[in-house]
Amino acid sequence: MPEKKADESSSPFHQARLRGWDVGRIRRLRGFLKGVHREPDRHSQATEAFTRKAGSPDLEDRAEQLHRDIRTAFHLKRKGLSFSCEEGTGIIKTPDFTVTLWIDQDPDDARSYRIGTEVAAITSREVVTRACFIEIFRHYCDSVLIEFTQTIDLEGTIDRIEDSDKLAPLLDYAADASWLTLKAPGTSIEMRLLPHQVSFSIPSGGDLRVLIDGTSDLLEDLNEAGAGLFLNPD
């Protein structure tokens, strides 16, 4: 009988989202008029809307630059790309991935904004390991986020990792087993596992290729320890 082909939707990189944030002061946004506008000192629907409006020119510039970089690097024609940018949100769709950008008020600092960049709907791991992809998105993304369709048994996962001589020394977790973290061997990558999602991150300014390769390696290590999170590691 022919070998059954793995369901593409079960691939971690098909489910993954690459994400990163840029943070700055709202008064630095192009739409902020000194002498006319006042920097927010609290969070509200009004200050959130003001931040999006003041930052729309900055976001549009970033989205157009990304569109240009992607079109050039991947040799795409106009028909191979979809672009929209309005009301503080930009979306770029390609045959192999979708980029979403947005601006909002930083939830941790009312005087600051943050611009989020997310790459999702990734067709394969090969796409995000191409040199041109790394060169573009190393400036924007420093984490990988994967959400689960079913809740993960964290207690069982912790128990299996603790039985692994390789991974046990790199493990930390909450006393109530509500989360766990795991350091990737030999790298600065940290995995954080919650019941409904797992994230992999590197320090700001880290190497995006190291993050992507390290994510795959750590998923394989978990599989070998009997604590795999997915049916397929790639």
N, C-alpha and C positions, 0 to 999 in steps of 0.2 A: 504494500500500500504506500502511496506517496506520503511524504512527511507533511504533517499538518502545519500550515503557515501560521506564525504567531499573529494575533490580532494587533494591528498597528496602534490601535487606541490604547493598548496596555503599556506601550513604551513610555518610560519616564520622560523622555525628551519630547514626546508628542504632547504630554500633559503639562510639561514644565512651562514656567514663565520666568524669563530673565528680567530683573528689575533693578532700578537704581534711582537715587534722589539727588537733586542739587538744591541747596538751601541758601537763601540770602535775605537781606533786608528789603522789605516792601518799598522803602523809599528809593531803592536803586532801580526799580522797575521803570521801563520807558513810559508807561502810562501814568506814573505818579508825578504830579505837578507840584513842585516845591512852591510854597507860598499860597497854594490853593488847597491841596490835600493835607490831611494829617494822618500820620502813621497810626494804625489801630493799636489800642492797648488792651483789647479784650477780644473774645471770640463770639461771633454771632452770625446769623444768616446774612446780615448786611455787610459785615466786614469780610465774610467769605466771598460774597458777590463782588465787592470792591476789589479784592485781591485778584480775582479772575479777570476782571475788566482791566485793571492796571497792568497785569502781566500778559494780556493777550498778544501785544506786539512782540514781546520777547519769545513767547511760545511759538508764534507763527514763524518767526525767524529760525528758531531751532528746528521746527518741523520741516520747513522748506530746505534747510541745509541737509537734514537727514535724508529727505527725499532725493536730493541731488547726489549725495554720497552713495546711497543705495543704487540709484539708477546707473551711476557710472561704474561702481565696483562690480555689480552683478550683470552689467551689459543688458539692462532691461529697456524695452521700448515703452512708449507711453501706454500702449494697450496692456502691458504687463504689470502696470502699477495703478493703484487707486489711492487718491489723496483727498482728504477733507480736513479743514481746520476752522473751527468756530467756537465761540463761547468758552474759551479756555481749554479746549480739547482738540488734539490733532490725531488723525488716524492714517497710517500708511499701510496698504495691503499689497503684498507681493505673492507670487505663487508658492513660496516656501515659508513665509512667516508674516505676522502682522505686528506692526509697531503702534503703540498707543502712547501719547504724551498728554499730560494734563498739569494744570497749575492750581494750587489751592493754598490756603493759609496754613502755616505750620501749626499743627495741633499742640506742639510743645512751647511755642513762642509766638504770641499774638502779633509781634512786630515783624515777623519773618514770613516769607513764602517758601514753598517747595515746589519744584518741578519734578514730576515722576515720569520715568521712561520705562515702558514694559514691552518686551518682545514675547509674543505668544503664538499659538497655532503653528508651532514648529513642526515641519514634516519629518525631520530626521536629525539624529545627532551630527551627521556629516555636514549639515547646513551650518550649524553654529560653530564648527571647528574649522571652517574655511578661513584662510588667512585674511581675506577681505572682510568677512564678518567680524572677526576679532578686532581688526584695525578700526572699524567703525564704532563698534559698541563697547570697546574697552573704556571709552570716555564716559559712558552712560550707565553701565550695569555692573553691579558688584554682588548680586545675590541670585540664587535660583530658588523658586518657590513651586512646590507641587502640592495640589490639593487632592485628597482621597475621596473616592465615591463611597467608601465604607470606613467606619471608625476603626482605627488601629488599636490593638490590644497592647497598651504601653507596658503593663506589668509583665506580660509574657515576653515582650521584646527586650525589656531590661534583663530579665532572667537569662535569656539566650545570649545576650551580649556579655553578661558577667561570666558565662561559661567559656568565653573566647579569650585565650591567652593574649591574642594580638590586640583585641579591642577593649577588653575590660579596663586596662589602665587609663584609657582615654575617655572613659564614660563618667558623666555626672547626671544626677536626676533629682527631682523634688522628692521630699519625704513621702508625699502622698501619690507619687508616680504619675503626676499630672503632666509632666514634661520630662524630656531627657535631652542632653547635649552630648555630642561626640566629636572629638577632634580627629581630623583626617591624619593618618600616620605620615609624618615627614613634611607636612604642609601647615599653613596658617588657616586652613579651611575649618569652619565649625558647622556642624549639622545640629539643628534644633528640631526635635520631633514633638508634635502635639497630636492629639487624637485624630484630627481632621486634616492635618497638613504637615509637610516637612520643608524646611528651608536650609539652604547651604549658603554661607557667606564668607567673604574675605575682607580684610581690613581695607579701608578707603585707599584707593591708589594701587590696589593689588592687581595681579595679572589675571585677566578674564579667561585665558586659555587654561591656566592652572586651576581656576575655579571649575570650569567645565570638565576637564579631565579628572580632577579630584572628586567631583560629584559622582562620575561614573565609577571610579575606583572604589569609593566608599560604599556605593550601592552593591558592588560586587563583593566587597569584604563582608557586608551584612548578609548577603546571600550565602556565602561560604560558612558563616557562623550560624546559619539556620534562622536568621532574623530578617530575611528579605522582605522588603516593603512592596515589591512588584513581582509580576510573573516573569518579566524580562528585564535585564539590567541595562539594555541599550534601547 
